[in-house]
Amino acid sequence: MAGKPATAAKAKSPAQLSLTVNGTERRAALADGDMPLVYWLREELGLTGTHLGCGKGECGACTVLIDGQPARSCRTTLGEAAGKVVTTIEGLGTPEAPHPVQAAFVEEQAAQCGFCTPGMVVEGAALLARTAQPDLAEVKEALDGHLCRCGSHQRVLKAVMRAGGRDKS
């Protein structure tokens, strides 16, 4: 038609979810909203530090922080995490500047096979964020529900206490 300016058709993008993971905004297809967060973190983002253990939220291996609170990523959907801030074990620290809990786990040799370690470290970091110097009872309560088949629980407790500036007593 003469006299009418040509208009480009706007391309529709598929509906998306948005969330912040380890400080970076990430997007996912709305259709993936029912996917367990742990799968998306591992398979889509390559953040394999978060481990899938029992898949029922009982072992704690998949623990991440969502808006600063510990959450089992096997029982949390991507849709439930939308619009929130997710921190995985990879987002706590770096090899050059580890989070105090990460450093204490190394110093105390708190990991044996290491499968449960990321969830315990993330949970320990959450505890220290809300209680700077927890006592042993508080550490035990925070880590209740984290299962370690190797039996390194005593070293784990000692590591979290160390990170909080206290000796395990």
N, C-alpha and C positions, 0 to 999 in steps of 0.2 A: 504494500500500500504506500503510495507516494505521500510524502508530507508527514508521516508518522515516524518518529525515531525508532530504530531497532532496539529491542531490549533483550538482553541475554537472560536466558532462563536460569534461575538460581538452582544450583545442584543441591539436592537434599542430602544431608548426611544422616546416616543411621543414628537413631537415638543413642546417647552415650551416658555413661556414669562417669563421674569424676571423683577422684580421691587423691590425697597427698600421701606418697609412700617415701619414707626416708628423706623428706624434704623436697621431693620432686612431684609436681602435679602429674597424675597419670589418668588415662581415660580407658574405658572398657565399653564394649558393646552392651547396651541395655539388655539384650537377649541373654547375656552371661550373668545376669543379676542373681540367679539362683545357684550359681557355682560356689562351692566352698572357697573362701578366701585363700586358704592354703594352696589349693591347686593353681589359682590365678597367680599368686606370688611366685610359685616355683616354676610353672610351665610358661606363663606369659612374660614374666619379668626376669626370670632366671635367678631369683633370690632363693637359692636352695638351702640356705642356712636354717630356715624354718622347716622343721621335719614333721612329717605325717607319721604318727605312731598308731594309736588305736582307732582313730577316726570317729571317736565317740565323745571326745572332750574330757576323757578321764585320766590320761597319762601326762598331759602338759607339754609334750614335746613340740607342739605347734603354737605355743603361746607367743603372741605379738602384743604390742601396745596399740590400742585404738583410743585416740584422744587422751593418751597418757595412762589408760587403764588396761591391765592385763586382760586378754581375751583369747579364747581358744579358736584359732583360725580354721579348724576343721568343722566347727559348729557355727561359724559366722559366715554368712553369705557375702558375696561381693556387693550385692545390693544393700545389705545392712551396713557395710563399711563406706558406702557412697557418701561423699561430702565430708568425710572425716579424715583425720591424720593417723596414718598407720606407721608404726616403727617396728622394723624387724631387727633381728640380731645384727644384720649388716649395717643398720642405721644407728646403732648405739655408739660405735667408735670405729677407729681404724687400727691397722697394725702399728702405725706410728704413734697414735694417740688413743689407746683403748679406753673404754669406759672403765671406771674404777672396779666394777664387778668383773668385767672381763679380765683385767689385770690381776685381780685377786684370785680368780679361778686358775690362772696360769701359775701364780706364786704358790698356791696351796695344792697344785696338781689335783684339782677337784674333778677333772674329767677322766674317765677311764676309756670307755669306748667312744664317748662323746655324743651319742645319739640324743640323749635327753638334755644335754648341756645348754643348747640355745634357749629352750623354754625356761630353764632355771635361771639363766643369766638375765633374760628379759624380765622375769618375775622379780628377781632380786633388784634389778634397776628400778622397777616400779615401786618396790618397798622403800628403797632409799630416797626416792623422789618425794615420798609422803612422810617418811620418818628417817631423819638424817642418821641417827645412831640407834637402830633398833636393838632390843635385847634379844637373847636367844629364843625366848618364847614367841616373840613377834616374827622372827625369821622362820621358825618352825611352822607357825601358822600360815605365813605367806607361801611357803613352799609345800604345804600340805596339798596333796593331790598331784604332785610331780613325782613320777615313778622313775626309779633308776634300778635297772636289773643288775648292774655291776656292783652295787653296794657302796658307792662313794658318798653317801649322804653325810657322813661326818665331815668330810673334806669340803663338801658343798656348804654346809652350815658355817664352817670355819672361814670359808672364802667370803661369804656374804657379811659375816661379822667383821672381817678384816676390811672390806670395802667401806663399811660404815664406821671405821675407826675404832673398833672394839675387838678385844680378844674374846674368843669363844670361852665362856666360863659358865 
